[in-house]
Amino acid sequence: MADRFENKNAPGANADDKAPVKRYVDPVRAQWRRELRAARAAMPDRAARERSLAEHVWLWLAQARVQRLGFFWPTRAEPDLAPLIERWLAQDCTRQAALPVIEADILRFAPWIPGMALERGPFDVLVPPTSERIVPQALLIPCVGIDRQRFRLGYGGGYYDRTLALMQPRPYTVGIGFDCACLESMAPKPHDHQLDAAITESGIW
């Protein structure tokens, strides 16, 4: 399916597109990231929690009317959803799954099939070795942190926020994380996008 959002930061858009972009780093959020990533890495009963998380994701998928789904390849102790997505794809040959690929300052989504050999992209994230792109109807988005209003804390690059701001229609967004990622409030800023749902090992909200 053809892309339905415009990347105003694509290479060639202006003469300075190769200049490094300096962004303000919120010291409070930076501290949260350090603490939450440490908690995730040290999480007890990891296997049991990941199984429970996968069960809740599967329950969500079972009722979701979605044919094109974006998800993420695990990095930095994130949960591994690939076996679950493989099972979801096997139920219907018309379904498509895709992984995010950084292009300029946003994300595009490259089709993924089970068993595909991935290659290393920016930040050492594994990506499909194809130039094909699709537009997902829903996104499963990894969360370093997430609050009760479903505002997400990521790694600080802002890729999902910028991407969602450009996508029309906007896909349904589901934050994925463990209970240890939960915050009372992110004190959201104007650029933060509220997610449509969140899933941890304790349930869906």
C-alpha positions, 0 to 999 in steps of 0.5 A: 500500500502506498504511503499516506503521509508526507516526510517534510524532513526527507533528504533534499528537502533543504540544504541543511538536511545533513546537519546534526539536529540538536534537541533539548534533553529534559533532565527529568525524563532522562533520569526516568529513562535510566531508572526504568531501563534498569528496572526492566533489565533487573525484572524478576520472573522475566519469562513468566511476565513476558508470557502474560504480556503476550497473552494480553497482546493476543487477546487484543489482536483477536478482537482488533480489525487490523490487516496491516500491523506495525510492531517492533523487533526487541532491543534493550530488554524489550519484550519479544513479540515476533512469535506472537506476530508469526501466529497472527499472520498464520491465521490469515494470508492477507495480513501483513506485519511490518517493522519500523525503519528510520528514514531521515527524521521519521519512521517508515514501515518495512514488511516483515515475514517470519524467518526473514534475515534482518540487517542492522539499521541505525542504533543497531536496530534490526530491520527488514532488508527491503525498500518496500514500505507499507502503512500500518493500520495499527502500531504496537509501540515499545515503551520505556515508560507509560503513564495512566493517561497512556502517554509514552516515554521512549528513548528520547529520539522523538521518532514515533511522535514525529511520525504519528504527527504526519500519518493520515489517517493516524493508525491505532496505537498500542503501547507495549511494556511491563508493569515496571514501566508504569508512571503516575504521570508523564506531565505530557508536553505539546509534542507528546501523543496519547496512545489509544491503548496500553498493554502490560503483563497485568492487562489492557487499558 
